[in-house]
Amino acid sequence: MYRIQKYLSARLAHPLCGKLLCMASADQLGFSFQPSGRRTWTVRDLVAAVRTHVEREYGDIWVEGEISNFRAHDSGHLYFTLKDLSAQVRVVMFRSSARLLRFRPDNGMQVVVRGRVTIYEDRGELQISAEYLEPKGAGALQIAFEQLKAKLESEGLFESARKKPIPTLPTRIGIVTSQQAAALRDILNILRRRHDTANVLIFPAQVQGEAASLEVSAGIRYFNKARNVDVIIVARGGGSAEDLAAFNHEGLARTVTASEIPVISAIGHETDFTILDFVADLRAPTPSAAAELVIRSRQEVDEQLGGLQRRLEKAMRYHLLIGRQNLTELAQHGAFARMMDLIHRNEQRLDDLVNRLAHGQRDVLEKQRRRFETLSSAVRHYDVRRVLAGMKKDLDARTTAIISVMRNVLIERKVRVERMDTALQALSPLAILERGYALVFDASGNLLKNAKKVKPGDEISAKLAKGTVSATVKQSK
């Protein structure tokens, strides 16, 4: 009896004795024993008591396993089962912790979970409330990078067909970067050296940290709205994967894709790759290389212009040569020869008139000079200056009158020649040929005006506006 009472006292002293109802009775032990009292638990109270005990014992644990039955709820909470070869446990990660994940969990992924063990009272199930989740092996940043890269690539955001061409010589360049960044100074120095006429607009933005992707996106949207640049450079110097994580942001990638202004990615070193590099219209290995790519040097532009000028001069000389050959062929035609003879005769006549007019002017001037000398010698005893001034004035007046008469005669002759030239052009046989007519010649080269002048079998030729046609007469009426 003493041993049984000692056993019951030990059971009552157990930590769970106040929480769990001891169901053993005196009748079950084979003797008559009446307990002093018992406690009846409600299910919720029991589960709450156990949950409190479990949370106190397992408040901060790390658990490794494989994800299965993964489900992302619309509320932002994540639900999945963590299992190994012989056991499994449910895991919940609430939105406040899930939004900090840099990758998206998925079924079959080996992960390490940090959190606390608790009990979901509504179903009485043991679960882990996760606060931190990291993949086993590869880092979270690398997995997030690969997942986002695969997603955007499947949507066609990396296709070269959607990338916009970079302007050859932009006059306005927008740069989105930190004002304190060494990359900015490198870009400005290179632009100043290669082509100092380019205007640069800088949108200051963080290039590291949580807010960096939002500020860079804001800079790209600002330039697209203002339309004050021809090309945009997003620049940042090198750094670790954590430093460059802001440029692996999905929102930033879609902002670059939607940009109507070409975007050049100049992030990190040549070996660093970010999502921005894949969606940008051009990827530069370094910020300095971006400045080299975005604008040509003045020397390169001058050399290209020189080459284009030489090609243009060569093409012009070729076309002039072809035109001269065509003109020579046309000038050798008989109709042109007769027309040119008439023009030459008129030109010769005009030259004769000009020569006669020039001789007449010289004769008049010579007469005036002799008269001036006669008068000058006759009045030497008078005031020579006054007399000469009067004579000079008279001579100038007469000379002006002669020049005016001569100019009128020349104008009249020129008008007459131009009128004759116009008449000749109107009567030109080539002008008639351009309207679809033809000049027909017999075998001797005589112009045919009457069909009875030829008979069947005679060879004839027809001069068209362009070229000559030979034919044999089959019938004449």
VENWOCOR-V892290 format. One record per helix or strand of 2 or more residues. SS is the DSSP state (h for helix, s for strand). FROM is the first residue (numbers start at 1). TO is the last residue. If there is no record, write none. Layout:
SS;FROM;TO
SS;FROM;TO
This chain:
h;2;12
h;43;57
s;61;72
s;78;83
s;88;93
h;95;98
s;110;120
s;125;135
h;140;154
h;160;162
s;172;177
h;182;194
s;199;204
h;212;226
s;231;236
h;245;248
h;250;258
s;262;267
h;275;279
s;282;283
h;287;294
h;298;331
h;334;378
h;384;427
h;429;434
s;439;441
h;451;453
s;459;463
s;468;472
